[in-house]
Amino acid sequence: MRIRRLAAEERLTTSFPLQAYAFEASPMAAARTDEFRAYLPYNAGNTTLVVEEDDVTTAAVSAIPMRQNLRGAVLPMAGVAGVATHPLARRRGHVRTLMHQLLDGMRDEGHQLTALHPFRASFYERFGYVGLPRRRTAVFAPADLAPLLRAELPDELVWERIGVGYPRWRAYTDRCLRERHGFAVFPDFRAVGLRDRDDRWLASVVRDGETVGAVTYRIDDHAGTLIADDLLFDDPYARASLLQFFARHVDQVARVSVQLPPDELPELWLTDLDVHVEARVSRPDPTAPMARLLSLDALADQPVGAGRALVELVGDRWLAGRHLLDGATGKLAVLPAETAAEGSVPAARLTAAGLSALAYGVLDPAEVAVRGLGEVPVDAAVELRRLFPRELPYLFADF
């Protein structure tokens, strides 16, 4: 058995077919190879590792060099994808070996965070990942949006193919990255696939020359469904402008399906709106995303509350040791444990998943203890709650 990093063109005959078997209809049609060839430029900057036995690829894993917002700081993030094992080589530890080597390398390259979409959440929890909320899907009839057609809104709506409007879309998602906790975007080499496929419309809301809302979408057929991707907006005016645009399709489509951030409440948009909202999670698909810290450097200088706690990090390859987390200045300082006198600061034992859950804002310290992701006494929970108040992350990027 050997592990090696693939050159880009090797993926056609190694990792791509293995991933196709794991995640697509099978056996793979011959024409699928040509489609894989078209994907190569959009994977050019990925790191792909494979296990080979007797010149046969038996497992593969890739990392996409991305960026993610963690409580206001935009940090390098490794998006793990394409984790697949040959059916005759499963349950032999290949994925564990690849994941260790992949994340070792990504961490050495400066990636402080990592995220993925798991085939089974409990498997990746053992690697220190913790669950993030899944985006919602809202389905409703455009006729129910009719009251918005009478609303006088302050914005201009621009409508164009995504191939033309891509620079506007990319600039706006980059701004969302800087402003929204948990938001992640692809690197340029991957993101331009949306432009090149040109299989979406783009509706953008513009105010005083600045984009304040946008959505990409397609229509499956006349009297069918307007299928919208993530609805992005700065404020209720921008959201209303996008919904008003959907309302204009009342005589064209029977329904609108739109992806929403996990904190959005479409049942409150309008009176008498008949809407179905769903966030379904199952195995093996659809699953909710997961993420974790790869380095404590991700926490340094984060804006936090005035808490102070000692944490002992246990059971992890990348996060270990005893550290003082001090938010006295309003920004988090990660200090050696010896900085605090013994017994003077509340202490907790945390797994990597436990600390990641607090950093991403998805679990309260008491929930960390209940879930078995750490030992958090009551006094330590008070301090950790001050340091890491609950905040709902929105991953956005789907990979």
C-alpha positions, 0 to 999 in steps of 0.5 A: 500500500502506498499513499501519493498526491495526484497530478490534476490529469491523473484524476480522470482514471483514479479518483473521479471514477472512484467518487462516481461509484460512491456518489452517483448512479452506477455503472458509470456511462462511458460519456461520463469520462468526457464530463470528468475531463471538463471538470479538471480545470475546476479541480486544478488547485485541489489537493487529492490523495489516494491509496494504491494497492498493486497499482489499483486506486482503493481510496481517495480524498480531496481538499479544496482551498477555501475561505470561511468567516469565523465570528468575523475573521476570514480564515483559510479553510480546507473543504474536504470532499470526494472521500471514497473507498473501493468497495473491496477495500472498505473498513480497512482504515484507508480513509482514516489514514488519508484524512490524517495525512490530508489535514496534516498537509492543509494545516501545514499550508496555513489552513486553520479551519476545515469543513465537509459534508459527511456520509455519516456524522458520527464517523467525522465526529471522531476526527473532531468535526461538529455539526453545523445547521443545514440550509432550509428549503422553502416552497410556495406558490408565487400567487401568495406573494401578490401583496408584494407587487403593490409595495414601493421598494427603494431598489433596482432589480437587475436580471441577467444570465449568470455567465454575464453577471458572474462578476457582480455575483462573485463580488457580492458573495465575497462581501457576504464572506466578510460579513456573515459568520460561517460563510464560506466561498470557493477559490476562483478556479472552482467558483468560475464553474458557475460562470462557465456552465451558464445554466442559471439566471441571476437576479440582483438587487442594486441600491445606490450602485451597490448590490444588496441582494442576489439569487441564482435560479433556473426554471424546470418547465412551463407550469413547473418550478422556479428552482432558486439557489441561496437567497442572499440579501442585506436587509428586508427591503432587498429580500422583498425585492427578490420575492417581488421578482418571484411574484411576477412569475405567477402565470409562468410557474406553479411554485417557487423553491428557494434555499434559505439560511438556517435563521430565516423564517419565511412563515413571517414574510407575509400574512396568509403565505402558504409555505412548506419549510424543510431542513431534512437530514438523513443518511447517507444523504442529505446530510448537514455540514460539519466543521472544526478548528485545525489550529488554535491560531483561528481563535486568536484576536477573535472578538469575544465576551469578557470570559476567562477559562482554562481548557485542556484539549484531549484526544486530538491530533491537531489540538492539544495541551492546556491553554488559558482563553482570556477575553478581558480585552474584548479580543481572545488571547490564547495563552499558556496555562501557566499564565493563570495561578493554579485554581484561580480560573474555571477549567474544562476538558474539551475534545476538538469537537467540543471546542469547535462547537463553541467556536462556531457557536452551535452548542452551549457549553452545557450541551457540549458536556451532555453530548460527551464532547467534554467535561464542563463544570458549571463555573467553566460553562459560565465563562465559556458562554461569555467567551463564545456566545451562541451564533448561528453559522451559515456555510453557504458553499456546497461541496 
